[in-house]
Amino acid sequence: MYKTTGFISFVLRRVSGVALVIYLFMHMWVIGSINQGPEVFNARLNMVQTPVFKVLEVALLAAVVYHGLDGIRLLIIHQFKVTDYRKSMFYAVFVVSALLVIAGGLPIIIFMLEGN
């Protein structure tokens, strides 16, 4: 049961959803600090521009891409009743997500390593 594509999809969707909610609150925390003055805002903005957060941006990209594509996959499965293709569609979503994360994450990592 725990090795099926349905269960793996379920876990990845939940983990990516929780990551997106955490990001949302962190984003509001940083942006909301503008009301506390420019010093606090700049301090928080500098904190999220460290290399650790650049790597977390790539993880955020992975969460957004996978969560969105898997949601589309679920809509297609349930709307068009194509349950025979669930497994292959999961693998397709996983591969497309990985390719998009690599394509989007490489510029972030390269830009970070160049020190800009």
N, C-alpha and C positions, 0 to 999 in steps of 0.2 A: 504494500500500500504506500509506503513512504518513498518508494523509488519510482512511482508512476509520474508521467509528465503532468498529469492533472494536479498532483500534490505539489510538485516542484513549482509549477506555475502559480498555484495558490500561495505558497510561501513567498516566492519572489514578489508577487503582487502586493502582499501584505507588508513585506519589508520595505519595498519601494514606496508604498503609500505612507508608512510611518516616517520614512526619511523625508518625504515631501512635506509632511506636516511639521516636522522638526525644523526644516529649512524655512518654512513660512513664518514660524514664531521667531526664529533667529533674524530673519529679514526684517520683521516688524520691530524687533528689539534694536537693531542697528539704525533703521530709518527713523524710528520714533525718538531716538536720542537727539535729533535735531532740535527738539523742544527744550533740551537741557543746556543748550549752548553749543557754540562751535568747537570748544575744546573737547567736550565729551563726544560729540559726533566724529570729530577727526580722530580721536583715540580709538573709537570702535571701528571706524573705517580702516585705520592703519592695521588694526588687529586682524581684520578679515582679508587683508591683502598679503598675508604671509604665505610662504610656500605650502604650509600645511593646509591652508584653506584653498589654495589653488588645486591641490590634489583632491580635496573634498568637492570642489567645483566639478571635477571630472566625475566623481561619484554621483553628484547631483544630476549631471547630464545623463548618466547611466540610468538613474532612477526615473527621470522624466521620460526618457525614450522608451525604456522597457514598459513602464506603467501605461503609457499612452498606446503603444503598439499592442500590448496584451489586452488592453481594453477594447481596441478595435477587433482583435481576434475573437474575443468573447462575444461581441456584438454580431459578428458574422456567423459564428457557430449557432447562436441562439436565434437569430433572426431568419437565417436561411436553412436552418436544420441540417447543417453539414457535419454532423457528429462523427462521421466516418473519417474525417480528415483532421480531427483534433490533434493527434500526435504530430503529424507532419506540419500542421500550422504552428504548433508550439515551437518546433525546431526552426521553422522559417522566421518566426518572430524573434527567437533568440539570436539567430545568425544576423539578421538585419539590424537588430539592436546593437550587437557587438560591433558590426561594421560602422554604424553611425556614431557610436561612442568613440571608436578609434579615430574616425575622421574628424570628429569635433574635439576630442580630447588631446590629440597630438598638438594642435596649435596652442592650446592652453599650456601644456607642459613645455613645449619649445620656448614659448614666450617667457615662462617662468625661469627656465634654465639660462636664458640669455640675460636675465637680470633686469628686465624692463618692467 
